[in-house]
């Protein structure tokens, strides 16, 4: 149950992800990037954590695709 996020968190993270803001896989870095722009600490942390999870999943997908390409080329 801990991984369920509200629509507000998902929509805000999607909007921030589309911008040219350099979010990373690190929760702490994302939290610093968001800084005091969020209305509350709880929402800021939820968005930072959700963005970190999204970035981690994207990195895993890219790695998996590169491994598949290497196998095909061999």
C-alpha positions as CSV (number, residue, x, y, z in Angstrom):
1,X,0.0,0.0,0.0
2,X,2.9,2.4,0.5
3,X,3.5,2.7,-3.3
4,X,0.1,4.2,-4.1
5,X,0.4,7.9,-5.1
6,X,-2.4,10.4,-5.5
7,X,-3.3,12.0,-8.8
8,X,-1.8,15.3,-7.6
9,X,1.6,13.7,-7.0
10,X,1.5,11.8,-10.4
11,X,0.3,14.9,-12.4
12,X,2.8,17.2,-10.8
13,X,5.7,14.7,-11.3
14,X,4.7,14.3,-14.9
15,X,4.7,18.0,-15.5
16,X,8.0,18.5,-13.8
17,X,9.5,15.6,-15.7
18,X,8.6,17.2,-19.0
19,X,10.6,20.3,-18.2
20,X,14.3,20.6,-18.6
21,X,15.0,20.0,-14.9
22,X,17.8,17.5,-14.3
23,X,16.1,15.1,-11.9
24,X,18.1,12.0,-10.9
25,X,17.6,8.6,-9.4
26,X,18.5,10.0,-6.0
27,X,15.7,11.0,-3.7
28,X,17.9,13.5,-1.8
29,X,19.0,15.3,-5.0
30,X,15.4,15.5,-6.2
31,X,14.3,16.9,-2.9
32,X,17.0,19.6,-3.0
33,X,16.0,20.5,-6.6
34,X,12.4,20.9,-5.6
35,X,13.5,22.9,-2.6
36,X,10.9,25.3,-1.2
37,X,8.8,25.5,-4.3
38,X,6.4,22.9,-3.1
39,X,3.5,23.9,-0.8
40,X,4.3,21.3,1.9
41,X,7.2,19.1,2.9
42,X,5.1,15.9,2.6
43,X,4.1,16.6,-1.0
44,X,7.6,17.6,-1.9
45,X,9.0,14.4,-0.5
46,X,6.3,12.3,-2.3
47,X,7.0,14.0,-5.6
48,X,10.8,13.6,-5.2
49,X,10.5,9.9,-4.4
50,X,8.1,9.3,-7.3
51,X,10.5,11.1,-9.7
52,X,13.4,9.0,-8.4
53,X,11.4,5.8,-9.0
54,X,10.5,6.9,-12.5
55,X,14.1,7.8,-13.3
56,X,15.3,4.5,-11.9
57,X,12.8,2.6,-14.0
58,X,13.8,4.5,-17.1
59,X,17.5,3.7,-16.5
60,X,16.7,0.0,-16.1
61,X,14.7,-0.1,-19.3
62,X,17.5,1.6,-21.2
63,X,20.0,-0.9,-19.8
64,X,17.8,-3.9,-20.7
65,X,17.3,-2.5,-24.3
66,X,21.0,-2.1,-24.7
67,X,21.6,-5.7,-23.5
68,X,18.9,-7.0,-26.0
69,X,20.6,-5.1,-28.8
70,X,24.0,-6.6,-28.0
71,X,22.5,-10.1,-28.0
72,X,20.9,-9.4,-31.4
73,X,24.1,-8.1,-32.9
74,X,26.1,-11.1,-31.8
